[in-house]
């Protein structure tokens, strides 16, 4: 920002502090820490609770969903969600209620056994590294952290991870075994990977022959506008590039039906899927087939799921608009923050000036607005520039969001003055 | 058997073979491979499917079970199932649909991180061994096998594992990190551990300071008669013996409500539970709370669950009785097989003469009766005496069981003649 702008901001300090005290006295208690659906969104899926009842608990092929059996999910769930993930029906496993669990187990199994084409279990190697495009999703990074996998930060741009950096890294270092990706409406930056990025990820030369893309397609149908960026089909690109086993695609209905009461799924080459099933066989006798049947009964087909997501957008869009409206009203022209304008997903990504984010979040907390802790969007929770803030607009009501964004804007101004 | 008995049996050979051909011509297709509940048992829990509906999805404390949150389960599920496992409410985690998954993950985490008081992760040690009382549950043994844990067979008697053997082994070898147990209506022998066995397990001196009992209490309320053996409370015994963190107790409603659509749980000391929760936090955002609420709504309380199990017994008891009736009719007095008369659980355990089991099961298969593969009840599927057969009476109808047991008895006679 210009020194003139800074002086103007500093001149307001006293009135800003007065505002801050006034917010504090209101004893707000607003929670925007996580991307939780709001009750109205959850209401949309209420009929699913009774879509399987005392008289219709059998799958289309006659399977009694109340009994044991079926390691990879019921047939109609594989049909529906293979379309959802854009893979073949023999390229999917439908799991339990948590795609994070599938990702964690996939990584743990790679450490213990290796992936299907590993020479050694990853955990037996002196060093395992993963590329972590950042800002990204904290729970991906936590899996690496807890398993002792070294994380290499690569920056994100409007097309996805910086592919020049990625290609250079993976071509030189065979201890780099994979990369985390949220390819559509990325968490938190909101961008969708360009066709070129998907192609380069699929076709790049990797020094590790058993390199894997952990592709968390958590928001594939989570559009906010009619402008729906098309994501290139990575499994097809991998096959065309001669790397058919490179990608694990994860999906979930946690933000479609019920958060924690949904389904998870993994799509990949048949070779990978067969290998994964051989490992799952030691873990469980099978997933909750009744909940899978509930989902298929409720959606009927992919068009039904898409229609359902339009209703989510109708609830979410005004919330995202309110966030950007207040940020624009309070901060535009000041050059002290920039923020994203996502076309889908769950987050608005905001950057303060360097060195401000921790202070902003502490101030907001003091004023009763809880935000995702500073640094969370980076490996080891260390944002090197201390500037990134993830805003999760889904849970609060619109009027609460207005208030929360006024508080946040005020805290950004105050923190900027403090460090300037 | 006496040579006279054998001669009498051999004299029947021709008529036995004729019977066998006659069974074969009937093209039976009876499956007794696994302990699957029958449809009538599953019907008992049908009201659970709609016990959570569009208007009552909140837990007693107001938690919206449709949303994220709550790593260890909803409060009322912890209340009910802590009574079920006989632990305190802060000594339990309610998981997803599979207790096998909880056991697997507990073992995997011990390999990767160690248990709470380990000096090193078990996977970093040159050797890890587990005691496997046998005959036992094949899926326990498979977990050890896939993780490269060496299995030490210890024999089972009417009071549980041979504790003289167990005590000697664990006192001498610090690479023995644990033991698998099915303490009530044991799979497959049907016995319940005596108070003395539980006490000795709890109090024995182990060379490994981080020794663990993996205590799969899968059949704790699965009585078949009014004669209900009481299992001593192992967590209390461990605490009294100064080994409070020694035991992980696993439970499941897979054979209470829906197989694969139930709940799993782990009970242990608070220290262990806190450690487990710290690991689960990397795996998942939380379990399916809606299904937990369904269960609590359906049972209301532990008395409700107990009443429910009485209805299961009414269905299962005639099946178990039919199995023993036919075995007695066909085989008693011949001294070519012995079998259990369990007071609960899911299995009747049968021993043929040494070296017969594989052949019996192959013959039965030829005649259209599928049984659990020979050897399954031993580590690495190797029954050293090739004599143990696990009979799972729950799934077939009584008339099918009659037929299947006639076939089995016939095959036992034929196999005995072959090896004699």
Interface residues (C-beta under 8 A of the other chain):
Chain A: X34 X36 X37 X39 X42 X45 X46 X47 X49 X50 X52 X53 X54 X57 X64 X65 X66 X67 X68 X69 X70 X96 X97 X98 X100 X101 X104 X105 X108 X111 X112 X123 X139 X142 X143 X146 X147 X254 X258 X259 X260 X261 X279 X282 X283 X284 X285 X286 X287 X288 X289 X290 X291
Chain B: X34 X36 X37 X39 X42 X45 X46 X47 X49 X50 X52 X53 X54 X57 X64 X65 X66 X67 X68 X69 X96 X97 X98 X100 X101 X104 X105 X108 X111 X112 X123 X139 X142 X143 X146 X147 X254 X258 X259 X260 X261 X279 X282 X283 X284 X285 X286 X287 X288 X289 X290 X291
